[in-house]
Amino acid sequence: MALERAAVLRYGENPHQPGALYVDDHAAPGIAQATVLHGKEMSYNNYVDADAALRAAYDHTEPAVAVIKHANPCGIAVGGDVAEAHRRAHACDPVSAYGGVVAANRPVTLAMAEQAQRDLQRGRRRPGVRRRRLPACSPRRRTAGCSSRPTATPATRSSGARSAAACWCRLRDQVDAEVRDEDGAVTGGDDPATWTLAAGEPADDATLADLAFAWRAVRAVRSNAILLAKDGASVGVGMGQVNRVDERRLAVERAGAERARGSVAASDAFFPFADGQQVLLDAGVRAIVQPGGSKRDGEVVEAARAAGVTVYLTGTRHFAH
């Protein structure tokens, strides 16, 4: 590939590593082509997190917001507008959301910008630390954020801010297409109409919509991945654990007993044993979507059937390491 060096970064992933931003002039608009409207110069890690946030937000057609920390989602939600979506995404894990990157798949409204600022100020309140008022948006713009719809994965990665100072970015061009990550939507496997009902009663429309949302959202989570969702918003996320039982416990713990009960769950890969699924059943999850394909699918499905929980198999795996 022939790429143009657009910027030399302060450093790479760590201070002892050099870093630079390279841009493909022929690539579709992405976070690497964004214009920084406010805030500090972006770092390598900012680019990585913002790219992950952009992918996560644009994986949904409704107004959606993703809050990303260390390339993993603290929360993803859809809503009637981006302010509502942001409110619901932030509520998933407000502690972890502090210092993260926020991306929206619609122009950021003043209401969302002011809301994000309040969240930042609440998150920064610590003994001996003064609150600092941040501009909700650029003086000459009433919207801020990544406002276009890239047609392809950006060749490089870009940012929001992971510090007390907010960094607002706007993509220069707008194109009418939905972004996909490297994994992408697989024809058939990602369409709920093609899923196989393996256990329980067929999901009603609302439950199926939540399962479809969770299945899209779990693609943004680093493996091993599990995501609990309710009413179009994540309520608990487990990621990056070296065993799936711990991962499911983490998701349930983050959701809390009340929010976990009645939620749906999406897993990026099959359940190798029934014990990981049992954590979800004990928490009161009402429906599960997962790829299937384990040699122990039979016992996993039977455990869900005995608990009266609906299980759909997609036949498609979504690892993201």
N, C-alpha and C positions, 0 to 999 in steps of 0.2 A: 504494500500500500504506500502511496505517496501522500504524506500528511504535512501540514504546515504547523510549525510551532507557534502557538498563539500566546503563550505566556510561560515564564519560568516561575515556578511556585516557590514559596518560602522553603519548603522541604517536602519530602515524600510522606510515606505512611508514618515514619518516625523522623525526629530531627536529624539523625545521622544519615538519612537517605535523601539524595537529591530527587527533585520531581519537576515535571514540566507538563503543560497541557498541549496536546496536539489535536488539530481539527481537520476533518475531511471536508473540503469546500463543497463537495458534491453530495454529501450526506443530507438526509432530511433534517429539518430543524430539530434540535434537541437541547439538552441542558448545557452542552459545551458551547452552543451559540447564544446563550442567554446574555442579556445585558444586566449588569449589576446596578440597581437603582439606589441602593443605600447599604451602608455597612462596611465591614472590614473586607480586605482582600481575601479571596477564597483560597482555601488550602486543598491539598490532595484529598484529605478525608472528607472535607466539605463536598467536593465533587462526587466522591463515591456515594455518600449518603444522599445527596440531592438526586443523583441518577436513580438510586433505588426508590426514592420517594416519588419521583416522576413516573416511573414504571408502575408502581403500586396504585397511584391515583388514576392513571389513564387506563388501567385494566377494567374500569367500570364506565358504563355509559351514562348513568345518572350522575348528578353532582356528587363528587367524591373528594375526600381529603384523606391523606395518609400522613402519619407522624412517624418518622424514622429515626432510630438511634443505633449507631454501629451497624448500619446496613440492614437492620431488622425493624419490623413495624412494632411500635408501642400501641398503635391503634389505627384502624382503617374503618371508615364508615361512609355510607351514602345518606343523602338527605334531600329535602325539598330545595335547598340552596346550599352554597358552600359554607355559610355561617353555621347552619344546622349540622352539616356533615362534620365540620371542624369540632363543634361542641361535643358531638357523639364520639368522634375518634379520640379526642383528648381525654374523655372520661374513661376510656378503656384502661389506661395506666398513667394517670397524671404525674406520678412520681418519676417514672422513667422518661416521660415526655420532655422534662426539663432539659434543655441543652440539645434537643433534637432538631431535625429538619422537617418542615411542613410543606407539603405539596398539594395543590388543588388542580382538578381538571377543568375548572372554569375560571374566568377572571376573578381575582380576589376582591371582594367588596369591602367597603369601608367598615361595615359591621363585622366582617370576619377579621379584618386587620386589628380593629380595636379589641375584639375578643381575644385574639392571640396575644396582644400586648398585655392585657389583664392577666392572662394565664402565665405569661413570662414573669410579670411582677410578683404574682403570688408565689411562683416557684422560687424566686430569688430571695424571698424574705427569710433572712437568717439573722441571728443575733449579731449586732455590730456591722451589718451590711445595710447601706442606705439604698432605698429604691431609686431607680433612675428612669425618668420618663423617656420613652422611645417614640419616635415619630411613627404614627400608624401607617403612613404611606408617604410616598414622595410628594413634595409640595404641589407639583403641578399635575398629579395624577390622583384620581379617586379609586384606582385599583392598583394592586401590586401582586406579583406572583408569576408563576409560569403559566401563561395563558393560551398557548397554542397546543395543537394536537400533533405531535411528531408522527411520521409514518413509519419510522424504524428506530431500532435501538441506536442511541447516540454512539458515535465512535469513541467518544471520551466521556468522562463523568464530571458532573458539576453539582452546585451547592445551594444551600441556604446557610444559616449561621449556626454554629455550635458554641456560641458565647453569649454574653449578656447583651451584646449589640445585635439587633436584628439585621438580616441581610435580605433584601427583597430583589428578586430577579424577574425579568420579563423576557420571554422568547421573542426574537425579532420578527419572525414570520408566523403566519397561521395557515394551517392546512387542515382540511376536513377529513381526518382519518383517525382511527384509534390506534394507540401505541400498543405494542406487544414486547415482552421481554425476550431474551434469547430462547427461552423455552417455548413461548408462544402458545396460542390456543390450538389444540390438536383437534382436527375435524372429527366429530363423532364423540370422542371421549369427554370433551368439555361441554357437550350439549346435554342438559338434563333429560331430554326426550330419549336419549340413547342409553341412559343408565339402566342398570339391572337392579330391580328390587330383590334383595337377598333375604331380608327379614322384616317382619312387622307389616303394618298396614301401609298402603300407599300414602305418601305425604299429601296433606292438603296444599292449596295454592300458596298460602303464607309460609308454611314450613319449607316447601320446595324452593321458594324464592330465597329464603334464608340459607338453605343448603347451597344453592347456586352462587349466592354472594360469598359464602365461606369458602367454596371451592376456588373461586377466582382469587379471593384475598390470600389464601394460604400459599399461593404461588410466590408471594412477596416475602415469605418467611424462610430463613435459612434452615436447612435440614439438620437434624430431624425436625419436622414441623407439624404442629397441631394448632388449630385456631377454633375458638368457640365464638359463636355469633348469635345475636338475637335482634330481630327487627332491623336488619340491614346495618348492623354495627358490630365490630369485634368487641367481645367482653373479656376475653382471656386469650393470651398467646403463649405458646411454649415453643422454644426454638433452640437449635444448636446443641442439644444434650446428646451425650454419647449412648444413652439408651432411651427407649420410647416410653417406658413406665415413668421415669423421672420427668420427662418432657410433659406428659399428660398431667402429672401432679402439679407441675409448675403452672400450666394453663389454668387448671381448676383453682389453684391457690390465688393466682392473680385476679381471676374473675370474682372470687368470693362465693360463698355458698348460695346466696340469694340470686346472683346473676347467672351462675353456672346452671342452676336448676331451671329446666325448661329451654335451655339453649340448644343449638345444634353444633355439631363438630365436623371439621374437615381435616383429614390427614393427608400429607403429601405422598405417603406410601402405605403399603398394606400393614396390617397388624400381624407381626410374626408370631405372637402368642396372644391368648385371650386376656392376660393380666393387664396389659396396657389399656385395652378397651374397658376392662372392669372398673378402672379408675373413673372413666367417664360415666359408666352406668351408675356407679355409686353416687356420683355427683348430681344425678338427675338429668343428664343430657337426653333429649327426646328423640333425636335423629342423628345419624352419622353418614357421611359420605367419604369413601376411601377407594383406592384403586382396586383392591383385591389382588389375588395372584399368589398368596402365601400357600404353602402346602398344608397349613393349618386353618385355612379359610373356613372349613367346615365347623370346627369347634368355636371359632370366633363368631361366626354367624349364629350358631346355635345358642351361644351365651346371650347374644342380643335378642334373639327370638324369645328366649325364656324370660327376659326382662321386659318384653313388650316394646322394644325399641326398634324403630325403623332404620334399616341399613340399605344404602345404595352403593353399588360398585360401578366405578367409571371405566375400568380397564386402562386407565392412563395414569402414569406416575409423574410427579412434579418435584423431583429433587432440585434443590438450589443450594449448592455448597459455596 
